[in-house]
């Protein structure tokens, strides 16, 4: 798919809207010790405020404000955040379990990426296989795929997992081994309880990983339309009947049906950014306590930026309108009247993270080699577009909204 994200890509916006600095407020605060009468008064006030808030729509910022009523946080960890959302009925306990697993997998992958240069023979270089996307798989692609897949599978809360690195989606309650018999990995009581579908790219930007350049994990969670209807064989690699294929195709949904999405950036720090469709929240891995701690309670993309991010090595192959647009903003002929400059890592999670925080445009336009653009709708485009829109940005193909496009296949 061809893909661009930014606020106002189609109509460059007003020059009065300068780039707003992203709040990096650290929400950690010491525990408070209030005297009993003050606690009673505070509780009364809290109750009144809660009643008022009950009338207003829930957003990520509002949920965090509500935590303040508790008055004794020592920092909002990702697990605490999910528990609070579950308590407030914003997510269910299954989604909470899924995010527990994503959190643990992200910590393991962060460790693997960070230590890879010290374990080159084990972790760096090519695996020797080509994935379903036709790309050479790196050892770390395969290892991180297993880490993510296994962490999710053991939740027992997922009907289907689909990874960019796998040929076909995996029935989450079974381990299809391809050449040998499928092995059940969950006991009957935990198997097939899942109503969610998780799509993920365990190590996006992995062509950079041997050089220690930032890479990331991208994930999205859908609710299965009707899990009971898909009777799939234990080992999907042995092929599906026409009926089963139809059934699986029915589980392919456009990005606007996502119930959650996020990414993890493995860089100078490990950043986890997520949305449950009520705004965007960011966490940073505090390695001293092994927890993701909330560092960006409400991420909003600045309404105007000054950076564009695209592989301009392909500019001669782009459509004329795309080429012209980039040339215009580069020359300061956009609405802001200021020239945009180029920043391109070539690692989508890093490029999107910067765009989200600083504003501007990220794009992977179609070219003669990649006629729909290089990025995959299901594993990259849809989750990132959900995050971008939730942060107040836009995600478009040039013709339509990315979140409206139904994927044609699991790849
Ligand atoms: P990679 O191939 O290293 O996994 O979609 C994959 C991706 O990286 C993105 O992370 C990145 O934005 C893009 O490809 C880079 O492609 P180019 O090298 O063609 O610019």
Boltz pocket constraint, residues with backbone or C-beta under 6 A from the ligand:
constraints:
  - pocket:
      binder: B
      contacts: [[A, 203], [A, 204], [A, 205], [A, 206], [A, 207], [A, 208], [A, 311], [A, 346], [A, 347], [A, 348], [A, 349], [A, 374], [A, 375], [A, 376], [A, 380]]
      max_distance: 6.0
